[in-house]
Amino acid sequence: NNNNKFKKVIYNILNAGVKIVETASFIVTSVFNEGCNSILKIMNLLEIQIGLQTQNFSQRYDEERLARQRRRSLSTTKKARTARKASQMVQNECYEEVEGLLYGAGIAD
């Protein structure tokens, strides 16, 4: 199961308890799915005072995140990114042909 593998990797990296890793993964998932508003909900459940600055930041961050995602999903943007990648690959191939192999197995021998 991918979820169990993910938790094992996180546990090995952080060397934390299972509950901490599980809680952290739930928080990360909720932020990914719902944005910063989920953190405000968690803070509210923990009875942490949420100020106006925190609310404004959360709202602004989520709006920027959604706008960025809308831009990325536009077909023209996708075409431009694909064209840039193709151009970069062609340019890298040209460099490789002109300069030759600069490093590799056994090249220093």
GUBA-701194 format. One record per residue: residue number from 1; x, y negated, z of N, C-alpha, C, O in turn. Coordinates in nm, 2 decimals. Each point is the difference from the previous one (the first is absolute). Example, Ala and Ser with C-alpha at 12.3 -4.5 7.8 and 13.67 -1.06 7.14 Angstrom:
<sites>
kelum:1	nx:1.32	ny:0.57	nz:0.78	cax:-0.09	cay:-0.12	caz:0.00	cx:0.09	cy:-0.12	cz:0.00	ox:0.10	oy:0.00	oz:0.07 $
kelum:2	nx:-0.14	ny:-0.11	nz:-0.14	cax:0.09	cay:-0.11	caz:0.00	cx:-0.08	cy:-0.11	cz:0.08	ox:0.05	oy:-0.11	oz:0.01 $
</sites>
This chain:
<sites>
kelum:1	nx:0.08	ny:0.12	nz:0.00	cax:-0.08	cay:-0.12	caz:0.00	cx:0.09	cy:-0.12	cz:0.00	ox:0.09	oy:-0.02	oz:0.08 $
kelum:2	nx:-0.12	ny:-0.08	nz:-0.17	cax:0.08	cay:-0.12	caz:-0.01	cx:0.00	cy:-0.08	cz:0.12	ox:0.10	oy:-0.06	oz:0.04 $
kelum:3	nx:-0.22	ny:0.05	nz:0.03	cax:-0.02	cay:-0.08	caz:0.12	cx:0.10	cy:0.05	cz:0.11	ox:0.06	oy:-0.08	oz:0.07 $
kelum:4	nx:-0.05	ny:0.22	nz:-0.05	cax:0.08	cay:0.05	caz:0.10	cx:0.15	cy:-0.02	cz:-0.04	ox:0.08	oy:-0.03	oz:0.09 $
kelum:5	nx:-0.04	ny:0.03	nz:-0.21	cax:0.13	cay:-0.02	caz:-0.04	cx:0.04	cy:-0.15	cz:0.03	ox:0.11	oy:-0.03	oz:0.04 $
kelum:6	nx:-0.21	ny:-0.06	nz:-0.07	cax:0.02	cay:-0.14	caz:0.02	cx:0.03	cy:-0.03	cz:0.15	ox:0.09	oy:-0.07	oz:0.04 $
kelum:7	nx:-0.18	ny:0.13	nz:0.04	cax:0.02	cay:-0.01	caz:0.15	cx:0.13	cy:0.05	cz:0.05	ox:0.07	oy:-0.06	oz:0.09 $
kelum:8	nx:-0.02	ny:0.18	nz:-0.15	cax:0.12	cay:0.05	caz:0.04	cx:0.12	cy:-0.09	cz:-0.03	ox:0.09	oy:-0.02	oz:0.08 $
kelum:9	nx:-0.09	ny:-0.04	nz:-0.20	cax:0.10	cay:-0.09	caz:-0.04	cx:0.01	cy:-0.12	cz:0.09	ox:0.10	oy:-0.04	oz:0.04 $
kelum:10	nx:-0.22	ny:-0.02	nz:-0.02	cax:-0.01	cay:-0.11	caz:0.09	cx:0.05	cy:0.03	cz:0.14	ox:0.08	oy:-0.07	oz:0.06 $
kelum:11	nx:-0.12	ny:0.19	nz:-0.01	cax:0.05	cay:0.04	caz:0.14	cx:0.15	cy:0.02	cz:0.00	ox:0.06	oy:-0.04	oz:0.10 $
kelum:12	nx:0.00	ny:0.10	nz:-0.20	cax:0.14	cay:0.01	caz:-0.01	cx:0.08	cy:-0.13	cz:0.00	ox:0.10	oy:-0.01	oz:0.06 $
kelum:13	nx:-0.16	ny:-0.08	nz:-0.14	cax:0.07	cay:-0.13	caz:-0.01	cx:-0.01	cy:-0.08	cz:0.13	ox:0.10	oy:-0.06	oz:0.05 $
kelum:14	nx:-0.22	ny:0.05	nz:0.00	cax:-0.02	cay:-0.08	caz:0.12	cx:0.03	cy:0.07	cz:0.13	ox:0.03	oy:-0.07	oz:0.10 $
kelum:15	nx:-0.03	ny:0.20	nz:-0.10	cax:0.03	cay:0.08	caz:0.12	cx:-0.10	cy:-0.04	cz:0.11	ox:0.04	oy:-0.02	oz:0.12 $
kelum:16	nx:-0.17	ny:0.00	nz:-0.15	cax:-0.10	cay:-0.04	caz:0.09	cx:-0.09	cy:0.11	cz:0.03	ox:0.00	oy:0.11	oz:-0.07 $
kelum:17	nx:-0.09	ny:-0.13	nz:0.16	cax:-0.10	cay:0.10	caz:0.03	cx:-0.11	cy:0.01	cz:-0.11	ox:-0.01	oy:-0.09	oz:-0.08 $
kelum:18	nx:-0.05	ny:0.20	nz:0.08	cax:-0.10	cay:0.03	caz:-0.10	cx:-0.11	cy:-0.10	cz:0.00	ox:-0.05	oy:-0.05	oz:-0.10 $
kelum:19	nx:0.00	ny:0.01	nz:0.22	cax:-0.11	cay:-0.10	caz:0.01	cx:0.04	cy:-0.13	cz:-0.06	ox:-0.08	oy:-0.07	oz:-0.06 $
kelum:20	nx:0.21	ny:0.03	nz:0.09	cax:0.04	cay:-0.13	caz:-0.05	cx:0.01	cy:0.00	cz:-0.16	ox:-0.04	oy:-0.09	oz:-0.06 $
kelum:21	nx:0.09	ny:0.20	nz:0.01	cax:0.01	cay:0.01	caz:-0.15	cx:-0.14	cy:0.01	cz:-0.06	ox:-0.02	oy:-0.07	oz:-0.10 $
kelum:22	nx:-0.07	ny:0.14	nz:0.16	cax:-0.13	cay:0.01	caz:-0.05	cx:-0.07	cy:-0.14	cz:0.01	ox:-0.07	oy:-0.03	oz:-0.10 $
kelum:23	nx:0.08	ny:-0.04	nz:0.21	cax:-0.06	cay:-0.13	caz:0.01	cx:0.06	cy:-0.10	cz:-0.11	ox:-0.07	oy:-0.07	oz:-0.06 $
kelum:24	nx:0.20	ny:0.08	nz:0.05	cax:0.07	cay:-0.09	caz:-0.10	cx:-0.05	cy:0.03	cz:-0.14	ox:-0.03	oy:-0.09	oz:-0.08 $
kelum:25	nx:0.01	ny:0.22	nz:0.05	cax:-0.05	cay:0.03	caz:-0.14	cx:-0.14	cy:-0.04	cz:-0.02	ox:-0.04	oy:-0.04	oz:-0.11 $
kelum:26	nx:-0.04	ny:0.05	nz:0.22	cax:-0.14	cay:-0.05	caz:-0.01	cx:-0.01	cy:-0.15	cz:-0.03	ox:-0.07	oy:-0.05	oz:-0.08 $
kelum:27	nx:0.16	ny:-0.02	nz:0.15	cax:0.00	cay:-0.15	caz:-0.01	cx:0.05	cy:-0.04	cz:-0.15	ox:-0.06	oy:-0.08	oz:-0.06 $
kelum:28	nx:0.16	ny:0.15	nz:0.02	cax:0.05	cay:-0.03	caz:-0.14	cx:-0.10	cy:0.03	cz:-0.10	ox:-0.02	oy:-0.07	oz:-0.10 $
kelum:29	nx:-0.05	ny:0.19	nz:0.11	cax:-0.11	cay:0.03	caz:-0.09	cx:-0.11	cy:-0.10	cz:0.00	ox:-0.05	oy:-0.04	oz:-0.11 $
kelum:30	nx:0.01	ny:0.00	nz:0.23	cax:-0.11	cay:-0.10	caz:0.01	cx:0.04	cy:-0.13	cz:-0.07	ox:-0.08	oy:-0.07	oz:-0.06 $
kelum:31	nx:0.21	ny:0.02	nz:0.08	cax:0.04	cay:-0.12	caz:-0.06	cx:0.01	cy:0.01	cz:-0.15	ox:-0.04	oy:-0.09	oz:-0.07 $
kelum:32	nx:0.08	ny:0.21	nz:0.02	cax:0.00	cay:0.02	caz:-0.14	cx:-0.14	cy:0.00	cz:-0.06	ox:-0.02	oy:-0.06	oz:-0.11 $
kelum:33	nx:-0.07	ny:0.12	nz:0.18	cax:-0.14	cay:0.01	caz:-0.05	cx:-0.08	cy:-0.13	cz:0.02	ox:-0.08	oy:-0.04	oz:-0.09 $
kelum:34	nx:0.09	ny:-0.02	nz:0.20	cax:-0.09	cay:-0.11	caz:0.04	cx:0.07	cy:-0.14	cz:0.01	ox:-0.06	oy:-0.10	oz:0.02 $
kelum:35	nx:0.20	ny:0.10	nz:-0.02	cax:0.07	cay:-0.12	caz:0.02	cx:0.02	cy:-0.04	cz:0.14	ox:-0.01	oy:0.08	oz:0.09 $
kelum:36	nx:0.06	ny:-0.20	nz:-0.07	cax:0.03	cay:-0.05	caz:0.14	cx:-0.12	cy:-0.01	cz:0.09	ox:0.02	oy:0.00	oz:0.12 $
kelum:37	nx:-0.14	ny:0.00	nz:-0.17	cax:-0.12	cay:0.00	caz:0.08	cx:0.00	cy:0.11	cz:0.09	ox:-0.06	oy:-0.01	oz:0.12 $
kelum:38	nx:0.11	ny:0.13	nz:-0.16	cax:0.00	cay:0.12	caz:0.09	cx:0.09	cy:-0.03	cz:0.12	ox:-0.03	oy:0.05	oz:0.11 $
kelum:39	nx:0.14	ny:-0.12	nz:-0.12	cax:0.08	cay:-0.03	caz:0.11	cx:-0.07	cy:-0.09	cz:0.10	ox:0.01	oy:0.02	oz:0.12 $
kelum:40	nx:-0.09	ny:-0.11	nz:-0.17	cax:-0.08	cay:-0.09	caz:0.09	cx:-0.10	cy:0.08	cz:0.07	ox:-0.03	oy:-0.02	oz:0.12 $
kelum:41	nx:-0.03	ny:0.12	nz:-0.18	cax:-0.10	cay:0.09	caz:0.07	cx:0.07	cy:0.08	cz:0.11	ox:-0.05	oy:0.01	oz:0.11 $
kelum:42	nx:0.17	ny:0.04	nz:-0.14	cax:0.08	cay:0.07	caz:0.10	cx:0.03	cy:-0.09	cz:0.12	ox:-0.01	oy:0.04	oz:0.12 $
kelum:43	nx:0.06	ny:-0.16	nz:-0.15	cax:0.03	cay:-0.10	caz:0.10	cx:-0.12	cy:-0.03	cz:0.09	ox:0.01	oy:-0.02	oz:0.12 $
kelum:44	nx:-0.13	ny:0.01	nz:-0.19	cax:-0.12	cay:-0.03	caz:0.08	cx:-0.04	cy:0.12	cz:0.09	ox:-0.04	oy:-0.02	oz:0.11 $
kelum:45	nx:0.06	ny:0.14	nz:-0.16	cax:-0.02	cay:0.12	caz:0.09	cx:0.09	cy:0.00	cz:0.12	ox:-0.04	oy:0.05	oz:0.11 $
kelum:46	nx:0.16	ny:-0.09	nz:-0.13	cax:0.10	cay:-0.01	caz:0.11	cx:-0.02	cy:-0.12	cz:0.09	ox:0.08	oy:-0.02	oz:0.09 $
kelum:47	nx:-0.18	ny:-0.06	nz:-0.12	cax:-0.03	cay:-0.12	caz:0.07	cx:0.11	cy:-0.10	cz:0.00	ox:0.03	oy:-0.07	oz:0.10 $
kelum:48	nx:0.03	ny:0.06	nz:-0.22	cax:0.11	cay:-0.10	caz:-0.02	cx:-0.07	cy:-0.12	cz:-0.06	ox:-0.08	oy:0.01	oz:-0.09 $
kelum:49	nx:0.11	ny:-0.13	nz:0.15	cax:-0.06	cay:-0.12	caz:-0.05	cx:0.05	cy:-0.03	cz:-0.14	ox:0.12	oy:0.00	oz:-0.03 $
kelum:50	nx:-0.21	ny:-0.02	nz:-0.06	cax:0.03	cay:-0.03	caz:-0.14	cx:-0.02	cy:-0.15	cz:-0.02	ox:-0.11	oy:-0.05	oz:0.01 $
kelum:51	nx:0.22	ny:-0.02	nz:-0.05	cax:-0.01	cay:-0.14	caz:-0.02	cx:-0.04	cy:-0.04	cz:-0.14	ox:-0.01	oy:0.09	oz:-0.09 $
kelum:52	nx:-0.02	ny:-0.21	nz:0.07	cax:-0.03	cay:-0.05	caz:-0.13	cx:0.11	cy:0.02	cz:-0.11	ox:-0.03	oy:0.03	oz:-0.11 $
kelum:53	nx:0.15	ny:-0.05	nz:0.16	cax:0.11	cay:0.02	caz:-0.10	cx:0.01	cy:0.14	cz:-0.04	ox:0.03	oy:0.03	oz:-0.12 $
kelum:54	nx:-0.06	ny:0.07	nz:0.21	cax:0.01	cay:0.14	caz:-0.04	cx:-0.11	cy:0.03	cz:-0.10	ox:0.02	oy:0.07	oz:-0.10 $
kelum:55	nx:-0.14	ny:-0.12	nz:0.12	cax:-0.11	cay:0.02	caz:-0.09	cx:0.03	cy:-0.06	cz:-0.14	ox:-0.03	oy:0.06	oz:-0.10 $
kelum:56	nx:0.08	ny:-0.18	nz:0.10	cax:0.03	cay:-0.07	caz:-0.12	cx:0.11	cy:0.08	cz:-0.08	ox:-0.01	oy:0.01	oz:-0.12 $
kelum:57	nx:0.11	ny:0.03	nz:0.19	cax:0.11	cay:0.08	caz:-0.06	cx:-0.06	cy:0.12	cz:-0.06	ox:0.03	oy:0.04	oz:-0.12 $
kelum:58	nx:-0.11	ny:0.04	nz:0.19	cax:-0.05	cay:0.12	caz:-0.05	cx:-0.09	cy:-0.02	cz:-0.12	ox:0.01	oy:0.08	oz:-0.10 $
kelum:59	nx:-0.09	ny:-0.18	nz:0.10	cax:-0.09	cay:-0.03	caz:-0.11	cx:0.09	cy:-0.04	cz:-0.13	ox:-0.03	oy:0.05	oz:-0.11 $
kelum:60	nx:0.13	ny:-0.14	nz:0.14	cax:0.08	cay:-0.04	caz:-0.12	cx:0.08	cy:0.11	cz:-0.05	ox:0.02	oy:0.02	oz:-0.12 $
kelum:61	nx:0.04	ny:0.07	nz:0.21	cax:0.08	cay:0.11	caz:-0.05	cx:-0.09	cy:0.10	cz:-0.08	ox:0.05	oy:0.05	oz:-0.11 $
kelum:62	nx:-0.17	ny:-0.02	nz:0.15	cax:-0.09	cay:0.09	caz:-0.07	cx:-0.04	cy:-0.06	cz:-0.14	ox:0.00	oy:0.07	oz:-0.09 $
kelum:63	nx:-0.03	ny:-0.20	nz:0.09	cax:-0.03	cay:-0.06	caz:-0.13	cx:0.11	cy:0.00	cz:-0.10	ox:-0.02	oy:0.03	oz:-0.11 $
kelum:64	nx:0.14	ny:-0.05	nz:0.16	cax:0.12	cay:0.00	caz:-0.09	cx:0.02	cy:0.14	cz:-0.04	ox:0.04	oy:0.03	oz:-0.12 $
kelum:65	nx:-0.05	ny:0.07	nz:0.20	cax:0.02	cay:0.14	caz:-0.03	cx:-0.10	cy:0.04	cz:-0.11	ox:0.03	oy:0.07	oz:-0.10 $
kelum:66	nx:-0.16	ny:-0.11	nz:0.12	cax:-0.10	cay:0.04	caz:-0.10	cx:0.02	cy:-0.07	cz:-0.14	ox:-0.01	oy:0.06	oz:-0.10 $
kelum:67	nx:0.05	ny:-0.19	nz:0.11	cax:0.03	cay:-0.07	caz:-0.12	cx:0.12	cy:0.06	cz:-0.08	ox:0.00	oy:0.01	oz:-0.12 $
kelum:68	nx:0.10	ny:0.03	nz:0.20	cax:0.12	cay:0.06	caz:-0.06	cx:-0.04	cy:0.13	cz:-0.07	ox:0.05	oy:0.03	oz:-0.11 $
kelum:69	nx:-0.13	ny:0.05	nz:0.17	cax:-0.05	cay:0.13	caz:-0.05	cx:-0.08	cy:-0.02	cz:-0.13	ox:0.01	oy:0.07	oz:-0.09 $
kelum:70	nx:-0.10	ny:-0.18	nz:0.10	cax:-0.08	cay:-0.03	caz:-0.12	cx:0.09	cy:-0.03	cz:-0.12	ox:-0.02	oy:0.04	oz:-0.11 $
kelum:71	nx:0.12	ny:-0.12	nz:0.13	cax:0.10	cay:-0.04	caz:-0.10	cx:0.07	cy:0.12	cz:-0.06	ox:0.01	oy:0.02	oz:-0.12 $
kelum:72	nx:0.03	ny:0.07	nz:0.21	cax:0.07	cay:0.12	caz:-0.04	cx:-0.09	cy:0.09	cz:-0.08	ox:0.05	oy:0.08	oz:-0.09 $
kelum:73	nx:-0.17	ny:-0.08	nz:0.11	cax:-0.09	cay:0.09	caz:-0.07	cx:-0.05	cy:-0.05	cz:-0.13	ox:-0.06	oy:0.08	oz:-0.08 $
kelum:74	nx:0.09	ny:-0.20	nz:0.04	cax:-0.04	cay:-0.05	caz:-0.13	cx:0.08	cy:0.07	cz:-0.11	ox:0.12	oy:0.03	oz:0.02 $
kelum:75	nx:-0.19	ny:0.00	nz:-0.12	cax:0.06	cay:0.08	caz:-0.11	cx:0.12	cy:-0.08	cz:-0.07	ox:0.10	oy:0.06	oz:-0.04 $
kelum:76	nx:-0.12	ny:-0.20	nz:0.03	cax:0.11	cay:-0.08	caz:-0.06	cx:0.13	cy:0.01	cz:0.09	ox:0.11	oy:0.00	oz:-0.05 $
kelum:77	nx:-0.13	ny:0.00	nz:0.18	cax:0.11	cay:0.01	caz:0.09	cx:0.07	cy:0.13	cz:-0.01	ox:0.12	oy:0.01	oz:0.00 $
kelum:78	nx:-0.20	ny:0.10	nz:-0.01	cax:0.05	cay:0.13	caz:-0.02	cx:0.08	cy:0.01	cz:-0.12	ox:0.11	oy:0.06	oz:-0.01 $
kelum:79	nx:-0.16	ny:-0.11	nz:-0.10	cax:0.07	cay:0.00	caz:-0.13	cx:0.13	cy:-0.08	cz:0.01	ox:0.10	oy:0.05	oz:-0.06 $
kelum:80	nx:-0.10	ny:-0.16	nz:0.13	cax:0.12	cay:-0.08	caz:0.01	cx:0.11	cy:0.08	cz:0.08	ox:0.11	oy:0.00	oz:-0.04 $
kelum:81	nx:-0.16	ny:0.06	nz:0.15	cax:0.10	cay:0.08	caz:0.08	cx:0.06	cy:0.11	cz:-0.08	ox:0.12	oy:0.03	oz:0.00 $
kelum:82	nx:-0.21	ny:0.04	nz:-0.08	cax:0.05	cay:0.11	caz:-0.08	cx:0.09	cy:-0.04	cz:-0.10	ox:0.10	oy:0.06	oz:-0.03 $
kelum:83	nx:-0.12	ny:-0.18	nz:-0.04	cax:0.09	cay:-0.05	caz:-0.10	cx:0.13	cy:-0.04	cz:0.06	ox:0.10	oy:0.02	oz:-0.06 $
kelum:84	nx:-0.10	ny:-0.08	nz:0.18	cax:0.12	cay:-0.04	caz:0.07	cx:0.09	cy:0.13	cz:0.03	ox:0.12	oy:0.00	oz:-0.01 $
kelum:85	nx:-0.19	ny:0.10	nz:0.06	cax:0.07	cay:0.13	caz:0.03	cx:0.06	cy:0.06	cz:-0.12	ox:0.12	oy:0.04	oz:0.00 $
kelum:86	nx:-0.19	ny:-0.04	nz:-0.11	cax:0.05	cay:0.05	caz:-0.13	cx:0.12	cy:-0.08	cz:-0.05	ox:0.10	oy:0.06	oz:-0.04 $
kelum:87	nx:-0.11	ny:-0.19	nz:0.05	cax:0.11	cay:-0.09	caz:-0.04	cx:0.12	cy:0.03	cz:0.09	ox:0.11	oy:0.00	oz:-0.05 $
kelum:88	nx:-0.13	ny:0.01	nz:0.18	cax:0.11	cay:0.02	caz:0.09	cx:0.07	cy:0.14	cz:-0.03	ox:0.12	oy:0.01	oz:0.00 $
kelum:89	nx:-0.20	ny:0.09	nz:-0.03	cax:0.06	cay:0.13	caz:-0.04	cx:0.08	cy:-0.01	cz:-0.12	ox:0.11	oy:0.06	oz:-0.01 $
kelum:90	nx:-0.16	ny:-0.13	nz:-0.10	cax:0.08	cay:-0.01	caz:-0.12	cx:0.13	cy:-0.08	cz:0.03	ox:0.10	oy:0.04	oz:-0.06 $
kelum:91	nx:-0.11	ny:-0.14	nz:0.14	cax:0.12	cay:-0.08	caz:0.03	cx:0.10	cy:0.09	cz:0.07	ox:0.12	oy:-0.01	oz:-0.03 $
kelum:92	nx:-0.17	ny:0.09	nz:0.13	cax:0.10	cay:0.08	caz:0.07	cx:0.06	cy:0.11	cz:-0.09	ox:0.12	oy:0.03	oz:0.02 $
kelum:93	nx:-0.20	ny:0.02	nz:-0.11	cax:0.06	cay:0.09	caz:-0.10	cx:0.11	cy:-0.06	cz:-0.08	ox:0.10	oy:0.06	oz:-0.03 $
kelum:94	nx:-0.12	ny:-0.19	nz:-0.01	cax:0.10	cay:-0.07	caz:-0.08	cx:0.13	cy:-0.02	cz:0.08	ox:0.11	oy:0.02	oz:-0.05 $
kelum:95	nx:-0.13	ny:-0.05	nz:0.18	cax:0.12	cay:-0.02	caz:0.09	cx:0.07	cy:0.13	cz:0.01	ox:0.13	oy:0.00	oz:-0.01 $
kelum:96	nx:-0.20	ny:0.11	nz:0.02	cax:0.06	cay:0.13	caz:0.01	cx:0.08	cy:0.04	cz:-0.12	ox:0.11	oy:0.05	oz:0.00 $
kelum:97	nx:-0.16	ny:-0.09	nz:-0.12	cax:0.07	cay:0.03	caz:-0.13	cx:0.12	cy:-0.08	cz:-0.01	ox:0.11	oy:0.05	oz:-0.05 $
kelum:98	nx:-0.12	ny:-0.18	nz:0.08	cax:0.12	cay:-0.09	caz:-0.01	cx:0.11	cy:0.03	cz:0.10	ox:0.11	oy:0.01	oz:-0.04 $
kelum:99	nx:-0.15	ny:0.01	nz:0.17	cax:0.10	cay:0.01	caz:0.10	cx:0.04	cy:0.15	cz:0.02	ox:0.11	oy:0.02	oz:0.06 $
kelum:100	nx:-0.19	ny:0.07	nz:-0.10	cax:0.03	cay:0.14	caz:0.02	cx:-0.03	cy:0.04	cz:0.14	ox:-0.06	oy:-0.08	oz:0.08 $
kelum:101	nx:0.10	ny:0.20	nz:-0.05	cax:-0.03	cay:0.05	caz:0.13	cx:0.09	cy:-0.06	cz:0.11	ox:0.12	oy:0.03	oz:-0.02 $
kelum:102	nx:-0.17	ny:-0.10	nz:0.11	cax:0.09	cay:-0.07	caz:0.10	cx:0.03	cy:0.09	cz:0.12	ox:0.10	oy:-0.02	oz:0.07 $
kelum:103	nx:-0.19	ny:0.11	nz:-0.04	cax:0.02	cay:0.09	caz:0.11	cx:-0.07	cy:0.13	cz:-0.02	ox:-0.10	oy:0.01	oz:-0.08 $
kelum:104	nx:0.15	ny:0.10	nz:0.14	cax:-0.06	cay:0.13	caz:-0.02	cx:0.09	cy:0.10	cz:0.06	ox:0.10	oy:-0.03	oz:0.05 $
kelum:105	nx:-0.15	ny:0.15	nz:-0.05	cax:0.08	cay:0.11	caz:0.06	cx:0.12	cy:0.03	cz:-0.08	ox:0.00	oy:0.01	oz:-0.12 $
kelum:106	nx:0.12	ny:-0.01	nz:0.19	cax:0.13	cay:0.03	caz:-0.07	cx:0.06	cy:-0.11	cz:-0.08	ox:0.09	oy:0.02	oz:-0.07 $
kelum:107	nx:-0.15	ny:-0.14	nz:0.08	cax:0.05	cay:-0.11	caz:-0.09	cx:0.13	cy:-0.06	cz:0.06	ox:0.08	oy:-0.05	oz:-0.08 $
kelum:108	nx:-0.05	ny:0.07	nz:0.21	cax:0.12	cay:-0.05	caz:0.05	cx:0.12	cy:0.09	cz:-0.01	ox:0.11	oy:-0.03	oz:0.03 $
kelum:109	nx:-0.14	ny:0.15	nz:-0.08	cax:0.11	cay:0.11	caz:-0.01	cx:0.10	cy:-0.03	cz:-0.11	ox:0.09	oy:0.07	oz:-0.02 $
</sites>
